[in-house]
Amino acid sequence: MGAAYNEMKVRGSRAFVAETFERVQEQDRYENGHSYSGGFGMAEGLSFSPCTFSDEQMASTWLADNAQKWGPAIAVKVGSETDQLWMIGAWCSC
């Protein structure tokens, strides 16, 4: 089986990010099924990394290198401590 890399951005608190990601997963499973769709619905939940990146490209590269197929999606903070931008990345089974 293969894997597809998925990435998204969310602005808000950690709790809002987790809630938003859960809704995205539910929608993906509704639209694409519960197995091998290649979408966020295939990720095993969401984990928050303590890493903070100064720009989106650095965050994207790190996420693609560190996310694992069959594992959780990973959220990292981008920008300053006061900025509420999170990037989420996951390798999803397809």
Residue, then its C-alpha position, 0 to 999 in steps of 0.5 A: m500500500g502507498a501513502a499520500y502526504n496531506e497538509m493543512k493550516v489552522r489558526g487558533s488555540r491548541a484546543f481549536v486546532a484539535e477540534t478542527f482536525e477531528r472534524v476534518q477527519e470525520q468529513d474525510r471518512y464520510e466522503n472517502g470511506h474508512s480505509y486506504s483513502g489517502g486523506f486525513g481520515m487515515a491518520e491515527g489522531l493528532s499529536f502536537s510537536p513542541c517545535t516552532f518554525s519561523d516560516e511555513q516552508m521549514a515547517s512543511t519540510w519538517l512535517a513531511d520528514n517526521a510524520q509516519k504512515w499509520g501514525p498520527a498527524i503532527a501539528v507544529k506552530v509557525g511564527s511567533e509565540t503570539d501568532q496562532l498559526w499551526m501547520i498539520g502534516a500526515w502521511c496517510s495510507c492509500 
